[in-house]
Amino acid sequence: MNKFTLPVIIEKDEDGYFASCPSLQGCYTQGDTYEEILENIKDAISLHIKDRLLSGEE
């Protein structure tokens, strides 16, 4: 399995946290805690990449 390092932006607001990966258009998520948002963005990135590979994108 390949490992990549991608930039992630995490913002905190009154409702919790929002995270996005600017390198992957449309890849974002939210969570209630910092720990949750870290897991959520890892999952979102993984699913985003898998979906693009399955659809034949690079």
C-alpha positions as CSV (number, residue, x, y, z in Angstrom):
1,M,0.0,0.0,0.0
2,N,1.3,3.4,-1.0
3,K,1.5,6.2,1.6
4,F,1.0,9.8,0.7
5,T,1.3,13.1,2.5
6,L,-1.4,15.6,1.7
7,P,-2.2,19.0,3.1
8,V,-5.3,19.2,5.3
9,I,-7.0,22.3,6.6
10,I,-8.8,22.0,9.9
11,E,-11.1,24.8,11.2
12,K,-12.9,25.0,14.5
13,D,-16.2,26.8,15.0
14,E,-19.1,26.8,17.4
15,D,-20.5,23.5,16.0
16,G,-17.2,21.5,16.1
17,Y,-14.6,21.0,13.4
18,F,-14.5,21.2,9.6
19,A,-11.6,19.6,7.6
20,S,-10.8,19.7,3.9
21,C,-8.0,18.4,1.7
22,P,-7.3,21.1,-0.9
23,S,-5.4,18.7,-3.2
24,L,-8.6,16.6,-3.7
25,Q,-11.5,18.7,-5.0
26,G,-14.6,18.0,-3.0
27,C,-12.9,16.1,-0.2
28,Y,-14.1,17.5,3.1
29,T,-15.8,16.3,6.4
30,Q,-16.8,17.5,9.8
31,G,-16.6,16.2,13.4
32,D,-17.4,17.1,17.0
33,T,-13.8,16.7,18.4
34,Y,-10.3,17.2,17.0
35,E,-9.6,13.4,17.3
36,E,-12.9,12.7,15.4
37,I,-12.0,15.1,12.6
38,L,-8.6,13.6,12.2
39,E,-10.2,10.1,11.7
40,N,-12.9,11.5,9.5
41,I,-10.6,13.3,7.1
42,K,-8.4,10.2,6.8
43,D,-11.5,8.2,5.9
44,A,-12.7,10.9,3.5
45,I,-9.3,11.0,1.7
46,S,-9.1,7.2,1.5
47,L,-12.7,7.0,0.1
48,H,-12.1,9.9,-2.3
49,I,-8.9,8.3,-3.8
50,K,-10.6,4.8,-4.0
51,D,-13.6,6.3,-5.8
52,R,-11.3,8.1,-8.3
53,L,-9.3,5.0,-9.0
54,L,-12.4,2.9,-9.5
55,S,-13.8,5.4,-12.0
56,G,-10.6,5.4,-13.9
57,E,-9.3,8.8,-12.9
58,E,-5.7,9.4,-11.9
